[in-house]
Amino acid sequence: MRLHGSSVLEINYKLRNIDLNKEPPPAWDTDECASSGSSCTGGSNNGGSLDSSTAQFRGVRHRRELNKWVTEIRPTSQKRKIWLGTYETPQEAARAYDAGIFYTKKKIPYNFEDSPHQLRNHPIPTELPWENFAALVKQRATSAAKRHRANVQDQATAQ
């Protein structure tokens, strides 16, 4: 098949509806991003300016249709993710994500400094099959979120 007057690259650009020869849209202009204070990354809920549907916690995202906060984690040695749950507040989801970090032994920062200390009291047995390990991590993540909810409720009643 012979292409008449156009290269393969031009066809790919047309198929993707992208013209790389044009200037980027103003919303993606780096000068505008810097002056507005937003991250202009286009997809992250963890940075930039906060509104009611964004979280400032690592590993937490908002499901607008449910009006809830969800979290999941992928252990470094696995291709599959572990679903850690759906929660009412971003803080609960962040506690669950911290439990996921702790039990999968990922080398990333925690959302809360006291998470490792709290989770050391609830160890997971080593050498479990993947399905059992994932289920136990999810259970411990849910428990961590419930403990956070109970602590918040206790503090609210004490005041």
TORVEXGU-502263 format. One record per atom (N, C-alpha, C): residue number from 1; atom name; x, y, z. Coordinates in pm, 1 decimal. Each point is the difference from the previous one (the first is absolute). Example, Ala and Ser with C-alpha at 12.3 -4.5 7.8 and 13.67 -1.06 7.14 Angstrom:
[1 "N" [1319.0 -569.0 780.0]]
[1 "CA" [-89.0 119.0 0.0]]
[1 "C" [90.0 120.0 0.0]]
[2 "N" [-35.0 105.0 -72.0]]
[2 "CA" [82.0 119.0 6.0]]
[2 "C" [-77.0 109.0 73.0]]
//
This chain:
[1 "N" [85.4 -119.4 0.0]]
[1 "CA" [-85.4 119.4 0.0]]
[1 "C" [88.4 123.7 0.0]]
[2 "N" [-27.9 89.6 -89.5]]
[2 "CA" [80.4 120.9 -12.7]]
[2 "C" [-81.4 118.3 52.7]]
[3 "N" [66.2 82.2 80.0]]
[3 "CA" [-64.0 120.1 52.9]]
[3 "C" [23.1 114.6 -96.9]]
[4 "N" [-102.5 73.2 -32.8]]
[4 "CA" [9.3 109.7 -96.0]]
[4 "C" [21.6 132.2 72.5]]
[5 "N" [123.1 48.0 -1.7]]
[5 "CA" [29.0 134.0 49.4]]
[5 "C" [1.3 17.2 150.7]]
[6 "N" [-16.8 -103.7 77.8]]
[6 "CA" [3.9 17.0 145.1]]
[6 "C" [81.6 -113.2 60.8]]
[7 "N" [62.7 30.8 108.8]]
[7 "CA" [84.3 -99.8 65.9]]
[7 "C" [-82.0 -75.7 104.5]]
[8 "N" [57.0 -106.8 49.3]]
[8 "CA" [-64.1 -79.8 104.0]]
[8 "C" [-18.4 82.5 126.5]]
[9 "N" [98.0 87.2 29.5]]
[9 "CA" [-11.4 83.4 119.6]]
[9 "C" [-120.0 92.3 -7.4]]
[10 "N" [-24.7 60.1 -115.4]]
[10 "CA" [-114.8 88.7 -13.8]]
[10 "C" [-130.2 -76.2 20.3]]
[11 "N" [-7.0 -122.4 -49.0]]
[11 "CA" [-120.2 -80.2 18.9]]
[11 "C" [-18.6 -33.6 147.0]]
[12 "N" [107.8 -37.2 68.8]]
[12 "CA" [-9.9 -29.5 142.9]]
[12 "C" [-48.8 121.5 77.8]]
[13 "N" [49.8 118.8 -35.1]]
[13 "CA" [-45.1 121.2 67.8]]
[13 "C" [-148.6 22.6 -21.7]]
[14 "N" [-45.9 -23.7 -122.6]]
[14 "CA" [-141.6 19.4 -29.5]]
[14 "C" [-85.2 -103.2 72.1]]
[15 "N" [47.7 -124.4 6.9]]
[15 "CA" [-76.3 -102.8 68.8]]
[15 "C" [-12.5 30.0 148.4]]
[16 "N" [103.8 54.9 56.6]]
[16 "CA" [-3.3 33.1 142.9]]
[16 "C" [-62.6 135.9 26.8]]
[17 "N" [-31.5 72.8 -105.8]]
[17 "CA" [-58.6 132.8 11.5]]
[17 "C" [93.2 94.4 75.2]]
[18 "N" [128.2 -15.9 -26.2]]
[18 "CA" [100.6 83.7 64.0]]
[18 "C" [84.1 63.1 -108.8]]
[19 "N" [23.0 127.4 10.0]]
[19 "CA" [90.7 66.0 -92.2]]
[19 "C" [115.9 53.3 82.4]]
[20 "N" [112.6 -68.0 -8.2]]
[20 "CA" [115.3 38.1 80.3]]
[20 "C" [67.2 126.3 -51.3]]
[21 "N" [-38.5 46.9 -117.0]]
[21 "CA" [58.6 121.5 -54.6]]
[21 "C" [-65.9 125.1 56.8]]
[22 "N" [-117.6 -15.1 59.5]]
[22 "CA" [-70.6 114.6 59.1]]
[22 "C" [50.8 26.4 140.2]]
[23 "N" [-24.3 120.5 48.0]]
[23 "CA" [32.7 37.1 136.7]]
[23 "C" [-93.1 -73.1 96.2]]
[24 "N" [45.0 -33.4 121.8]]
[24 "CA" [-89.3 -64.9 95.9]]
[24 "C" [-111.2 94.7 42.5]]
[25 "N" [-113.5 -54.3 44.5]]
[25 "CA" [-109.8 85.6 46.7]]
[25 "C" [45.7 86.0 117.6]]
[26 "N" [-62.5 114.8 20.3]]
[26 "CA" [41.8 91.1 106.7]]
[26 "C" [-3.4 -62.6 139.0]]
[27 "N" [-91.0 -93.9 25.4]]
[27 "CA" [-9.3 -60.7 133.0]]
[27 "C" [124.2 -80.2 34.2]]
[28 "N" [73.7 -42.3 -101.6]]
[28 "CA" [120.0 -79.4 24.6]]
[28 "C" [126.6 82.8 -10.9]]
[29 "N" [-14.7 130.2 -16.3]]
[29 "CA" [115.5 87.4 -9.9]]
[29 "C" [73.0 2.0 133.4]]
[30 "N" [129.1 -22.0 -1.9]]
[30 "CA" [74.7 -11.7 125.3]]
[30 "C" [4.3 132.0 75.5]]
[31 "N" [2.8 114.3 -72.4]]
[31 "CA" [-0.4 128.0 70.0]]
[31 "C" [-130.9 21.0 74.4]]
[32 "N" [-110.9 -38.4 -62.8]]
[32 "CA" [-130.4 14.7 63.7]]
[32 "C" [-11.1 -92.2 120.6]]
[33 "N" [53.4 -122.0 -10.7]]
[33 "CA" [-4.4 -93.7 111.8]]
[33 "C" [76.7 54.3 118.6]]
[34 "N" [116.9 57.1 -27.2]]
[34 "CA" [82.9 52.0 108.5]]
[34 "C" [-67.1 118.6 67.9]]
[35 "N" [-64.2 87.7 -78.7]]
[35 "CA" [-61.8 117.4 59.7]]
[35 "C" [-127.8 -32.6 75.2]]
[36 "N" [-72.1 -104.8 -44.0]]
[36 "CA" [-126.0 -32.7 66.5]]
[36 "C" [21.0 -81.2 126.7]]
[37 "N" [118.3 -60.6 14.5]]
[37 "CA" [26.1 -79.6 119.5]]
[37 "C" [-48.0 -142.6 -9.6]]
[38 "N" [-62.9 -37.4 -112.1]]
[38 "CA" [-46.9 -137.6 -14.7]]
[38 "C" [109.0 -84.6 -62.1]]
[39 "N" [-15.5 -131.6 10.0]]
[39 "CA" [104.7 -89.0 -48.1]]
[39 "C" [-5.2 -17.0 -151.1]]
[40 "N" [-115.8 17.5 -64.6]]
[40 "CA" [-17.7 -14.4 -144.4]]
[40 "C" [47.0 -134.6 -50.9]]
[41 "N" [-13.8 -103.7 80.1]]
[41 "CA" [38.1 -132.6 -45.6]]
[41 "C" [-114.0 -67.2 -71.2]]
[42 "N" [-121.5 44.1 22.5]]
[42 "CA" [-112.8 -51.5 -74.3]]
[42 "C" [-60.0 -127.3 54.4]]
[43 "N" [61.1 -69.0 94.6]]
[43 "CA" [-58.5 -125.2 43.3]]
[43 "C" [16.4 -33.2 145.7]]
[44 "N" [77.7 70.8 72.3]]
[44 "CA" [27.9 -37.7 137.9]]
[44 "C" [-94.6 71.0 95.1]]
[45 "N" [-59.3 -74.6 90.5]]
[45 "CA" [-83.2 59.3 103.5]]
[45 "C" [81.2 29.2 125.4]]
[46 "N" [125.7 -33.1 -0.9]]
[46 "CA" [78.6 11.3 122.0]]
[46 "C" [78.7 128.5 8.7]]
[47 "N" [-1.5 84.2 -99.9]]
[47 "CA" [77.1 122.5 5.3]]
[47 "C" [-82.8 116.5 -46.9]]
[48 "N" [64.0 116.1 -5.9]]
[48 "CA" [-69.1 117.6 -51.0]]
[48 "C" [-101.2 54.0 98.0]]
[49 "N" [-92.1 80.2 -51.2]]
[49 "CA" [-100.6 59.1 86.4]]
[49 "C" [-104.7 -104.0 38.4]]
[50 "N" [-52.7 15.8 119.3]]
[50 "CA" [-95.9 -96.8 51.5]]
[50 "C" [-141.7 54.1 -12.5]]
[51 "N" [-91.6 -84.8 -41.3]]
[51 "CA" [-141.2 31.5 8.7]]
[51 "C" [-67.7 -116.6 70.4]]
[52 "N" [-131.2 -7.3 -5.0]]
[52 "CA" [-71.3 -101.9 76.6]]
[52 "C" [23.0 -140.7 -52.3]]
[53 "N" [50.9 -16.7 -121.2]]
[53 "CA" [15.0 -134.4 -54.1]]
[53 "C" [146.2 -41.0 -18.1]]
[54 "N" [92.1 64.1 68.9]]
[54 "CA" [139.9 -40.3 -8.9]]
[54 "C" [52.1 -34.3 137.8]]
[55 "N" [101.9 -83.7 3.5]]
[55 "CA" [59.9 -39.8 126.8]]
[55 "C" [144.3 43.9 2.6]]
[56 "N" [48.9 31.2 116.0]]
[56 "CA" [138.8 35.7 12.7]]
[56 "C" [80.3 -118.9 53.2]]
[57 "N" [-53.5 -118.8 -13.4]]
[57 "CA" [65.7 -120.1 48.9]]
[57 "C" [47.9 -86.1 -115.8]]
[58 "N" [113.4 -61.6 20.1]]
[58 "CA" [56.4 -90.3 -100.7]]
[58 "C" [-86.1 -125.4 -10.7]]
[59 "N" [-26.8 -43.5 -123.3]]
[59 "CA" [-71.0 -124.9 -24.5]]
[59 "C" [-150.6 4.9 18.0]]
[60 "N" [-55.6 118.6 15.2]]
[60 "CA" [-143.8 15.5 24.8]]
[60 "C" [-61.0 77.2 -115.4]]
[61 "N" [-113.6 -46.5 -49.5]]
[61 "CA" [-70.2 74.1 -103.3]]
[61 "C" [-149.3 2.4 30.2]]
[62 "N" [-66.3 99.0 -54.8]]
[62 "CA" [-142.7 20.9 25.5]]
[62 "C" [-80.6 -59.8 -113.3]]
[63 "N" [-101.5 -79.1 34.0]]
[63 "CA" [-94.2 -52.9 -98.9]]
[63 "C" [-123.5 88.2 5.3]]
[64 "N" [-9.2 88.4 -94.3]]
[64 "CA" [-105.1 101.1 -0.3]]
[64 "C" [-139.1 -61.5 -3.0]]
[65 "N" [-17.7 -107.7 -79.7]]
[65 "CA" [-134.0 -58.9 -12.8]]
[65 "C" [-45.2 -65.9 130.0]]
[66 "N" [94.7 -42.3 83.4]]
[66 "CA" [-33.9 -59.1 129.9]]
[66 "C" [8.9 101.2 113.3]]
[67 "N" [68.3 110.3 -26.4]]
[67 "CA" [33.2 99.7 101.4]]
[67 "C" [75.2 -65.5 115.9]]
[68 "N" [93.9 -87.4 -35.5]]
[68 "CA" [81.9 -68.2 99.5]]
[68 "C" [144.5 2.8 -45.2]]
[69 "N" [88.3 -41.6 90.1]]
[69 "CA" [143.5 -0.6 -24.8]]
[69 "C" [47.4 -143.9 -11.5]]
[70 "N" [80.9 -27.3 -100.7]]
[70 "CA" [44.8 -137.1 -25.9]]
[70 "C" [152.6 -5.2 -0.3]]
[71 "N" [51.4 -120.6 24.9]]
[71 "CA" [143.9 -18.9 -1.1]]
[71 "C" [34.3 -142.8 -39.0]]
[72 "N" [113.1 -13.8 -63.7]]
[72 "CA" [53.2 -130.3 -38.1]]
[72 "C" [151.8 12.3 -5.0]]
[73 "N" [67.9 -113.9 4.0]]
[73 "CA" [145.7 1.8 -1.6]]
[73 "C" [50.2 -118.4 -81.1]]
[74 "N" [112.6 19.9 -64.3]]
[74 "CA" [62.9 -109.4 -74.9]]
[74 "C" [133.1 -31.6 65.2]]
[75 "N" [12.4 -121.3 56.2]]
[75 "CA" [129.6 -39.1 56.1]]
[75 "C" [106.2 0.1 -109.7]]
[76 "N" [121.8 34.0 35.5]]
[76 "CA" [105.9 13.1 -99.4]]
[76 "C" [27.0 -129.3 -74.5]]
[77 "N" [-18.6 -113.2 61.9]]
[77 "CA" [32.3 -126.3 -64.7]]
[77 "C" [-117.4 -59.0 -79.2]]
[78 "N" [-112.0 68.8 -5.9]]
[78 "CA" [-120.2 -54.0 -63.8]]
[78 "C" [-48.7 91.3 -111.4]]
[79 "N" [-69.2 -57.3 -96.1]]
[79 "CA" [-65.1 79.0 -103.7]]
[79 "C" [-141.9 35.9 41.0]]
[80 "N" [-56.5 -76.2 92.3]]
[80 "CA" [-137.9 23.1 42.8]]
[80 "C" [-5.7 98.9 116.4]]
[81 "N" [-108.7 74.1 4.1]]
[81 "CA" [-21.1 94.9 108.9]]
[81 "C" [-83.0 -64.4 109.6]]
[82 "N" [13.2 55.7 119.5]]
[82 "CA" [-84.0 -41.3 112.3]]
[82 "C" [-98.0 113.8 25.4]]
[83 "N" [-128.8 -29.5 -13.0]]
[83 "CA" [-104.0 99.0 27.1]]
[83 "C" [-11.8 14.4 150.9]]
[84 "N" [25.5 121.3 50.4]]
[84 "CA" [-1.7 22.7 144.0]]
[84 "C" [-133.8 51.4 50.7]]
[85 "N" [-87.5 42.5 -89.1]]
[85 "CA" [-134.1 33.3 45.0]]
[85 "C" [-50.2 136.3 -41.7]]
[86 "N" [-124.7 23.2 37.8]]
[86 "CA" [-72.0 124.4 -24.7]]
[86 "C" [-37.4 58.5 135.7]]
[87 "N" [26.8 127.9 19.3]]
[87 "CA" [-14.9 60.0 131.9]]
[87 "C" [-74.1 132.4 -7.1]]
[88 "N" [-55.6 40.3 113.3]]
[88 "CA" [-79.1 123.0 8.8]]
[88 "C" [86.1 125.4 -4.0]]
[89 "N" [119.7 -5.2 57.8]]
[89 "CA" [85.1 118.9 7.5]]
[89 "C" [136.9 -29.8 -60.8]]
[90 "N" [70.1 102.9 -45.6]]
[90 "CA" [133.8 -22.2 -53.9]]
[90 "C" [99.3 -45.5 107.0]]
[91 "N" [-23.1 39.2 125.0]]
[91 "CA" [89.8 -41.8 107.9]]
[91 "C" [-9.2 -150.6 23.6]]
[92 "N" [-120.4 -54.6 -4.4]]
[92 "CA" [-16.3 -145.4 16.0]]
[92 "C" [69.5 -73.3 -114.0]]
[93 "N" [-18.4 49.1 -122.7]]
[93 "CA" [63.6 -63.6 -115.8]]
[93 "C" [152.3 10.7 10.5]]
[94 "N" [49.5 111.7 52.0]]
[94 "CA" [144.9 16.8 16.2]]
[94 "C" [55.0 -96.9 104.8]]
[95 "N" [-75.6 -23.5 106.6]]
[95 "CA" [42.6 -98.6 101.0]]
[95 "C" [4.3 -140.1 -61.4]]
[96 "N" [-97.8 -30.8 -83.9]]
[96 "CA" [-1.9 -129.7 -67.5]]
[96 "C" [119.3 -12.3 -94.3]]
[97 "N" [31.1 106.4 -71.8]]
[97 "CA" [114.6 -3.1 -90.8]]
[97 "C" [130.3 -16.6 78.3]]
[98 "N" [10.5 64.8 114.5]]
[98 "CA" [118.4 -17.4 84.4]]
[98 "C" [14.9 -145.5 42.8]]
[99 "N" [-110.7 -65.4 31.3]]
[99 "CA" [5.6 -142.5 34.0]]
[99 "C" [49.4 -79.7 -120.5]]
[100 "N" [-45.9 35.5 -118.3]]
[100 "CA" [48.4 -66.0 -120.4]]
[100 "C" [149.6 18.8 -19.0]]
[101 "N" [49.2 120.9 23.3]]
[101 "CA" [144.2 27.3 -9.0]]
[101 "C" [76.1 -86.8 100.2]]
[102 "N" [-49.7 -4.7 123.0]]
[102 "CA" [68.5 -73.2 106.3]]
[102 "C" [9.0 -148.8 -30.9]]
[103 "N" [-111.3 -60.5 -37.7]]
[103 "CA" [-3.1 -145.3 -19.1]]
[103 "C" [63.0 -44.9 -131.8]]
[104 "N" [2.0 86.2 -100.4]]
[104 "CA" [67.1 -37.2 -124.3]]
[104 "C" [147.3 40.0 0.9]]
[105 "N" [41.8 69.2 106.4]]
[105 "CA" [139.4 40.8 19.6]]
[105 "C" [51.9 89.4 -113.5]]
[106 "N" [-86.9 87.1 -49.0]]
[106 "CA" [42.5 94.9 -103.0]]
[106 "C" [86.2 108.2 64.1]]
[107 "N" [93.0 50.3 -75.0]]
[107 "CA" [92.5 103.0 48.7]]
[107 "C" [-48.0 138.7 -43.6]]
[108 "N" [-118.8 37.2 44.7]]
[108 "CA" [-55.5 131.7 -30.1]]
[108 "C" [-48.0 63.3 130.2]]
[109 "N" [-13.0 131.6 4.2]]
[109 "CA" [-41.0 66.8 124.1]]
[109 "C" [-143.6 -33.1 40.0]]
[110 "N" [-21.9 -1.0 129.6]]
[110 "CA" [-134.3 -20.5 54.8]]
[110 "C" [-75.5 132.2 0.5]]
[111 "N" [-132.5 -9.0 2.3]]
[111 "CA" [-83.2 119.5 13.0]]
[111 "C" [2.8 54.0 142.3]]
[112 "N" [9.3 -89.1 98.0]]
[112 "CA" [2.5 38.1 140.8]]
[112 "C" [126.3 -57.9 64.1]]
[113 "N" [70.2 81.1 77.6]]
[113 "CA" [125.8 -44.1 60.4]]
[113 "C" [-18.5 -114.4 99.4]]
[114 "N" [-115.6 -6.7 65.9]]
[114 "CA" [-20.5 -101.9 103.0]]
[114 "C" [-51.6 -132.8 -55.2]]
[115 "N" [-22.5 -10.2 -129.5]]
[115 "CA" [-54.6 -122.9 -57.9]]
[115 "C" [87.1 -123.4 24.3]]
[116 "N" [131.9 4.9 -26.1]]
[116 "CA" [79.8 -121.1 21.9]]
[116 "C" [-4.8 -47.6 145.3]]
[117 "N" [0.8 93.6 92.3]]
[117 "CA" [-4.7 -35.8 142.3]]
[117 "C" [-131.4 -70.5 34.2]]
[118 "N" [-111.2 50.5 -52.0]]
[118 "CA" [-130.1 -61.8 27.4]]
[118 "C" [-13.5 -137.5 -65.5]]
[119 "N" [57.5 -16.2 -117.9]]
[119 "CA" [-17.8 -124.3 -75.7]]
[119 "C" [93.4 -111.8 45.9]]
[120 "N" [106.6 32.6 71.4]]
[120 "CA" [90.7 -103.7 50.2]]
[120 "C" [-70.3 -94.2 97.4]]
[121 "N" [-106.2 45.1 60.8]]
[121 "CA" [-75.4 -83.1 95.1]]
[121 "C" [-88.5 -102.8 -70.1]]
[122 "N" [-9.8 6.7 -133.1]]
[122 "CA" [-87.6 -88.6 -76.6]]
[122 "C" [78.6 -64.6 -114.9]]
[123 "N" [92.1 -91.2 30.7]]
[123 "CA" [83.7 -58.3 -107.2]]
[123 "C" [-78.0 -96.9 -89.3]]
[124 "N" [55.4 -23.2 -118.0]]
[124 "CA" [-53.9 -98.5 -94.4]]
[124 "C" [100.8 -113.7 -9.4]]
[125 "N" [-47.2 -126.0 3.3]]
[125 "CA" [93.1 -112.5 -14.2]]
[125 "C" [71.8 4.8 -135.3]]
[126 "N" [124.2 -44.6 -0.6]]
[126 "CA" [76.6 -1.6 -124.6]]
[126 "C" [-33.2 -125.2 -80.1]]
[127 "N" [39.5 1.5 -125.6]]
[127 "CA" [-15.6 -115.2 -90.5]]
[127 "C" [-145.5 -44.7 -18.2]]
[128 "N" [-86.9 93.2 -27.2]]
[128 "CA" [-139.5 -31.0 -32.6]]
[128 "C" [-16.6 -5.2 -151.4]]
[129 "N" [-92.1 -79.6 -51.1]]
[129 "CA" [-32.5 8.4 -143.1]]
[129 "C" [-55.8 138.6 -32.4]]
[130 "N" [15.1 42.2 -126.6]]
[130 "CA" [-38.1 136.0 -40.1]]
[130 "C" [-142.5 35.0 38.9]]
[131 "N" [-96.5 -87.8 -26.5]]
[131 "CA" [-140.3 31.2 28.1]]
[131 "C" [-22.8 22.4 148.9]]
[132 "N" [60.9 -82.7 83.7]]
[132 "CA" [-14.4 16.2 145.5]]
[132 "C" [68.7 127.3 47.4]]
[133 "N" [117.8 27.5 -56.2]]
[133 "CA" [73.3 121.0 37.4]]
[133 "C" [-81.4 124.4 -35.4]]
[134 "N" [-53.6 4.2 -122.5]]
[134 "CA" [-77.5 116.3 -43.8]]
[134 "C" [-124.6 19.1 87.0]]
[135 "N" [-67.4 -108.9 32.3]]
[135 "CA" [-120.3 9.4 83.7]]
[135 "C" [35.6 50.0 139.7]]
[136 "N" [111.8 -45.8 53.6]]
[136 "CA" [40.9 42.0 134.6]]
[136 "C" [43.6 146.4 1.2]]
[137 "N" [69.2 44.8 -104.7]]
[137 "CA" [38.9 141.1 -8.3]]
[137 "C" [-124.6 87.2 -7.4]]
[138 "N" [-98.1 -40.6 -79.8]]
[138 "CA" [-124.6 77.2 -8.8]]
[138 "C" [-70.7 4.8 135.3]]
[139 "N" [-3.0 -113.2 68.2]]
[139 "CA" [-65.4 -3.9 131.6]]
[139 "C" [71.0 92.6 98.4]]
[140 "N" [133.4 -2.7 0.8]]
[140 "CA" [75.2 87.0 92.2]]
[140 "C" [-15.0 147.0 -37.7]]
[141 "N" [-10.3 28.8 -128.5]]
[141 "CA" [-20.9 137.9 -44.1]]
[141 "C" [-136.5 50.8 46.5]]
[142 "N" [-100.8 -83.8 -13.5]]
[142 "CA" [-134.5 36.9 45.4]]
[142 "C" [-1.3 21.1 151.1]]
[143 "N" [70.7 -85.4 72.4]]
[143 "CA" [7.9 14.9 146.1]]
[143 "C" [69.0 130.2 38.0]]
[144 "N" [106.0 36.8 -71.2]]
[144 "CA" [70.4 125.4 28.4]]
[144 "C" [-92.1 119.7 -23.0]]
[145 "N" [-79.4 -5.5 -106.1]]
[145 "CA" [-94.1 108.8 -27.7]]
[145 "C" [-108.2 7.3 108.5]]
[146 "N" [-47.5 -115.2 45.2]]
[146 "CA" [-102.1 -2.3 105.8]]
[146 "C" [56.3 53.2 132.3]]
[147 "N" [125.4 -34.2 29.7]]
[147 "CA" [62.4 53.4 122.4]]
[147 "C" [10.2 151.8 -8.9]]
[148 "N" [33.4 51.6 -118.4]]
[148 "CA" [8.0 145.2 -17.3]]
[148 "C" [-137.0 63.5 22.3]]
[149 "N" [-104.6 -60.4 -58.2]]
[149 "CA" [-135.9 52.2 17.2]]
[149 "C" [-39.9 0.5 147.4]]
[150 "N" [32.9 -107.8 72.2]]
[150 "CA" [-33.0 -8.2 142.5]]
[150 "C" [75.2 106.7 79.0]]
[151 "N" [127.2 23.2 -33.0]]
[151 "CA" [77.9 103.3 69.5]]
[151 "C" [-58.1 138.1 -23.4]]
[152 "N" [-42.3 28.1 -122.5]]
[152 "CA" [-59.1 129.7 -31.5]]
[152 "C" [-131.2 17.8 75.7]]
[153 "N" [-81.4 -106.3 5.8]]
[153 "CA" [-126.6 8.3 72.4]]
[153 "C" [22.8 18.4 150.2]]
[154 "N" [101.1 -68.9 54.6]]
[154 "CA" [31.7 15.7 142.5]]
[154 "C" [45.6 143.4 30.5]]
[155 "N" [80.2 55.7 -88.6]]
[155 "CA" [46.7 137.9 21.1]]
[155 "C" [-116.8 98.9 -10.0]]
[156 "N" [-94.1 -28.1 -88.4]]
[156 "CA" [-114.8 90.4 -16.4]]
[156 "C" [-90.8 -5.6 122.6]]
[157 "N" [-18.6 -117.9 57.0]]
[157 "CA" [-86.3 -10.5 119.0]]
[157 "C" [68.7 56.2 123.9]]
[158 "N" [133.6 -3.7 2.7]]
[158 "CA" [73.5 52.7 115.8]]
[158 "C" [-6.0 151.6 5.7]]
[159 "N" [-24.1 62.9 -113.3]]
[159 "CA" [-3.2 148.0 -2.0]]
[159 "C" [-135.0 43.8 32.6]]
//
